């Protein structure tokens, strides 16, 4: 069965060097599920915190469902629990203590009828690395344009 992408964190591909990935379940309320199914979710500034060995997703913005009467009382930025394997959590705890590593969500997608989260272990890119990435991307685009022009 093919996975259907809901949203992804595009800025993370530029800011981080991706090292490893895992699939995780995310704990959502029913009204949050309805909003996510409609695509009203943003991962731009979100990250995963391991408080006392339990992973929590922070700063994921889910717009409240429109049909909900008391929308104003719902916290859009609450901490949401993430479910991972115990071995994965222990390895992430060790890496998170090192400087420069971050655990961030990059994608939310449907796997069948379930909503899944792709969790990545990333390392911060320095400013000169980001410039190098931009140069490589522009060179790749120019090469593709030239190939398209001549073929």
C-alpha positions as YAML, in Angstrom:
chain: A
units: angstrom
residues:
- id: 1
  name: UNK
  ca: [0.00, 0.00, 0.00]
- id: 2
  name: UNK
  ca: [1.40, 3.37, -0.99]
- id: 3
  name: UNK
  ca: [1.98, 6.12, 1.57]
- id: 4
  name: UNK
  ca: [0.18, 9.41, 0.95]
- id: 5
  name: UNK
  ca: [2.10, 12.50, 2.05]
- id: 6
  name: UNK
  ca: [0.14, 15.07, 4.07]
- id: 7
  name: UNK
  ca: [2.89, 17.64, 4.71]
- id: 8
  name: UNK
  ca: [6.64, 17.88, 5.07]
- id: 9
  name: UNK
  ca: [9.12, 20.21, 6.72]
- id: 10
  name: UNK
  ca: [10.88, 21.75, 3.70]
- id: 11
  name: UNK
  ca: [13.06, 24.09, 5.73]
- id: 12
  name: UNK
  ca: [14.63, 21.16, 7.57]
- id: 13
  name: UNK
  ca: [16.15, 19.80, 4.35]
- id: 14
  name: UNK
  ca: [18.14, 23.05, 4.10]
- id: 15
  name: UNK
  ca: [19.00, 23.60, 7.78]
- id: 16
  name: UNK
  ca: [20.02, 20.04, 8.71]
- id: 17
  name: UNK
  ca: [22.09, 17.18, 7.42]
- id: 18
  name: UNK
  ca: [19.91, 14.08, 7.68]
- id: 19
  name: UNK
  ca: [21.58, 11.06, 9.34]
- id: 20
  name: UNK
  ca: [18.92, 8.48, 10.22]
- id: 21
  name: UNK
  ca: [15.13, 8.08, 10.14]
- id: 22
  name: UNK
  ca: [12.34, 6.20, 11.93]
- id: 23
  name: UNK
  ca: [8.60, 5.80, 11.57]
- id: 24
  name: UNK
  ca: [6.53, 6.79, 14.59]
- id: 25
  name: UNK
  ca: [2.92, 6.94, 15.70]
- id: 26
  name: UNK
  ca: [1.56, 10.23, 16.94]
- id: 27
  name: UNK
  ca: [-1.11, 10.72, 19.61]
- id: 28
  name: UNK
  ca: [-3.86, 13.05, 18.36]
- id: 29
  name: UNK
  ca: [-7.32, 14.05, 19.56]
- id: 30
  name: UNK
  ca: [-10.25, 13.34, 17.24]
- id: 31
  name: UNK
  ca: [-10.62, 16.96, 16.14]
- id: 32
  name: UNK
  ca: [-6.87, 17.12, 15.38]
- id: 33
  name: UNK
  ca: [-7.21, 14.03, 13.19]
- id: 34
  name: UNK
  ca: [-9.96, 15.75, 11.23]
- id: 35
  name: UNK
  ca: [-7.76, 18.83, 10.71]
- id: 36
  name: UNK
  ca: [-4.74, 16.75, 9.70]
- id: 37
  name: UNK
  ca: [-6.84, 14.80, 7.20]
- id: 38
  name: UNK
  ca: [-7.83, 18.16, 5.67]
- id: 39
  name: UNK
  ca: [-4.16, 19.18, 5.50]
- id: 40
  name: UNK
  ca: [-4.27, 21.93, 8.15]
- id: 41
  name: UNK
  ca: [-0.93, 21.08, 9.78]
- id: 42
  name: UNK
  ca: [2.47, 22.80, 9.82]
- id: 43
  name: UNK
  ca: [5.81, 21.28, 10.90]
- id: 44
  name: UNK
  ca: [8.05, 24.30, 10.27]
- id: 45
  name: UNK
  ca: [9.40, 24.95, 13.80]
- id: 46
  name: UNK
  ca: [8.55, 21.61, 15.38]
- id: 47
  name: UNK
  ca: [11.04, 19.35, 17.12]
- id: 48
  name: UNK
  ca: [11.06, 16.25, 19.33]
- id: 49
  name: UNK
  ca: [12.02, 16.43, 22.98]
- id: 50
  name: UNK
  ca: [12.87, 13.37, 25.07]
- id: 51
  name: UNK
  ca: [11.63, 14.24, 28.54]
- id: 52
  name: UNK
  ca: [12.41, 11.45, 31.02]
- id: 53
  name: UNK
  ca: [12.76, 8.95, 28.19]
- id: 54
  name: UNK
  ca: [9.38, 9.72, 26.61]
- id: 55
  name: UNK
  ca: [9.39, 11.44, 23.21]
- id: 56
  name: UNK
  ca: [7.11, 14.45, 22.79]
- id: 57
  name: UNK
  ca: [6.47, 16.47, 19.64]
- id: 58
  name: UNK
  ca: [6.56, 20.20, 20.33]
- id: 59
  name: UNK
  ca: [5.43, 23.20, 18.27]
- id: 60
  name: UNK
  ca: [3.52, 21.30, 15.60]
- id: 61
  name: UNK
  ca: [0.75, 23.65, 14.51]
- id: 62
  name: UNK
  ca: [-2.64, 22.07, 13.83]
- id: 63
  name: UNK
  ca: [-5.40, 24.50, 12.90]
- id: 64
  name: UNK
  ca: [-8.59, 23.73, 14.86]
- id: 65
  name: UNK
  ca: [-11.34, 21.94, 12.99]
- id: 66
  name: UNK
  ca: [-13.88, 24.42, 11.58]
- id: 67
  name: UNK
  ca: [-17.02, 22.59, 12.72]
- id: 68
  name: UNK
  ca: [-15.88, 22.56, 16.36]
- id: 69
  name: UNK
  ca: [-17.97, 25.01, 18.38]
- id: 70
  name: UNK
  ca: [-15.46, 25.99, 21.11]
- id: 71
  name: UNK
  ca: [-12.33, 26.32, 18.93]
- id: 72
  name: UNK
  ca: [-10.89, 29.19, 20.91]
- id: 73
  name: UNK
  ca: [-10.17, 26.98, 23.94]
- id: 74
  name: UNK
  ca: [-8.06, 24.43, 22.07]
- id: 75
  name: UNK
  ca: [-4.27, 24.67, 22.34]
- id: 76
  name: UNK
  ca: [-2.78, 24.39, 18.85]
- id: 77
  name: UNK
  ca: [0.79, 23.99, 20.12]
- id: 78
  name: UNK
  ca: [0.33, 21.36, 22.82]
- id: 79
  name: UNK
  ca: [2.89, 18.59, 23.32]
- id: 80
  name: UNK
  ca: [1.90, 15.42, 21.51]
- id: 81
  name: UNK
  ca: [3.23, 12.04, 22.53]
- id: 82
  name: UNK
  ca: [5.24, 10.06, 19.98]
- id: 83
  name: UNK
  ca: [5.42, 6.26, 20.05]
- id: 84
  name: UNK
  ca: [8.76, 4.69, 19.09]
- id: 85
  name: UNK
  ca: [10.52, 1.42, 19.92]
- id: 86
  name: UNK
  ca: [12.39, 1.37, 23.22]
- id: 87
  name: UNK
  ca: [15.77, 0.65, 21.55]
- id: 88
  name: UNK
  ca: [15.25, 3.63, 19.27]
- id: 89
  name: UNK
  ca: [14.45, 5.91, 22.21]
- id: 90
  name: UNK
  ca: [17.64, 4.87, 24.04]
- id: 91
  name: UNK
  ca: [19.80, 5.47, 20.98]
- id: 92
  name: UNK
  ca: [18.16, 8.89, 20.47]
- id: 93
  name: UNK
  ca: [18.77, 9.79, 24.12]
- id: 94
  name: UNK
  ca: [22.48, 9.21, 23.62]
- id: 95
  name: UNK
  ca: [22.64, 11.26, 20.44]
- id: 96
  name: UNK
  ca: [20.54, 14.14, 21.77]
- id: 97
  name: UNK
  ca: [23.09, 14.82, 24.51]
- id: 98
  name: UNK
  ca: [25.80, 15.48, 21.92]
- id: 99
  name: UNK
  ca: [26.06, 19.05, 20.68]
- id: 100
  name: UNK
  ca: [24.75, 19.82, 17.20]
- id: 101
  name: UNK
  ca: [22.28, 16.95, 16.91]
- id: 102
  name: UNK
  ca: [18.52, 17.44, 16.71]
- id: 103
  name: UNK
  ca: [15.54, 15.14, 16.44]
- id: 104
  name: UNK
  ca: [12.92, 16.61, 14.15]
- id: 105
  name: UNK
  ca: [9.82, 15.46, 12.30]
- id: 106
  name: UNK
  ca: [10.12, 15.81, 8.55]
- id: 107
  name: UNK
  ca: [6.92, 14.29, 7.20]
- id: 108
  name: UNK
  ca: [3.38, 13.42, 8.20]
- id: 109
  name: UNK
  ca: [1.72, 10.87, 5.96]
- id: 110
  name: UNK
  ca: [-1.06, 8.31, 5.73]
- id: 111
  name: UNK
  ca: [-0.10, 4.66, 5.90]
- id: 112
  name: UNK
  ca: [-3.35, 2.99, 5.01]
- id: 113
  name: UNK
  ca: [-5.83, 4.76, 7.26]
- id: 114
  name: UNK
  ca: [-3.26, 5.58, 9.99]
- id: 115
  name: UNK
  ca: [-1.46, 8.90, 10.41]
- id: 116
  name: UNK
  ca: [2.29, 8.34, 10.77]
- id: 117
  name: UNK
  ca: [5.24, 10.63, 11.44]
- id: 118
  name: UNK
  ca: [8.72, 10.31, 9.91]
- id: 119
  name: UNK
  ca: [11.28, 11.20, 12.61]
- id: 120
  name: UNK
  ca: [14.85, 12.11, 11.63]
- id: 121
  name: UNK
  ca: [18.09, 12.39, 13.52]
- id: 122
  name: UNK
  ca: [19.82, 15.42, 12.05]
- id: 123
  name: UNK
  ca: [22.95, 17.45, 12.51]
- id: 124
  name: UNK
  ca: [22.99, 21.25, 12.22]
- id: 125
  name: UNK
  ca: [24.54, 22.64, 9.06]
- id: 126
  name: UNK
  ca: [26.91, 25.54, 9.43]
- id: 127
  name: UNK
  ca: [26.41, 28.71, 7.40]
- id: 128
  name: UNK
  ca: [29.11, 27.87, 4.84]
- id: 129
  name: UNK
  ca: [27.59, 24.40, 4.39]
- id: 130
  name: UNK
  ca: [24.22, 25.98, 3.63]
- id: 131
  name: UNK
  ca: [25.84, 28.20, 0.99]
- id: 132
  name: UNK
  ca: [27.49, 25.14, -0.56]
- id: 133
  name: UNK
  ca: [24.13, 23.35, -0.70]
- id: 134
  name: UNK
  ca: [22.59, 26.35, -2.48]
- id: 135
  name: UNK
  ca: [25.44, 26.39, -5.02]
- id: 136
  name: UNK
  ca: [25.03, 22.67, -5.71]
- id: 137
  name: UNK
  ca: [21.27, 23.02, -6.17]
- id: 138
  name: UNK
  ca: [21.62, 25.92, -8.60]
- id: 139
  name: UNK
  ca: [24.27, 24.03, -10.60]
- id: 140
  name: UNK
  ca: [22.00, 20.98, -10.77]
- id: 141
  name: UNK
  ca: [19.08, 23.12, -11.96]
- id: 142
  name: UNK
  ca: [21.22, 24.79, -14.62]
- id: 143
  name: UNK
  ca: [22.50, 21.41, -15.83]
- id: 144
  name: UNK
  ca: [18.97, 20.05, -16.09]
- id: 145
  name: UNK
  ca: [17.84, 23.12, -18.01]
- id: 146
  name: UNK
  ca: [20.74, 22.76, -20.43]
- id: 147
  name: UNK
  ca: [20.02, 19.06, -20.94]
- id: 148
  name: UNK
  ca: [16.37, 19.84, -21.58]
- id: 149
  name: UNK
  ca: [17.34, 22.58, -24.03]
- id: 150
  name: UNK
  ca: [19.59, 20.35, -26.12]
- id: 151
  name: UNK
  ca: [17.42, 17.24, -26.03]
...
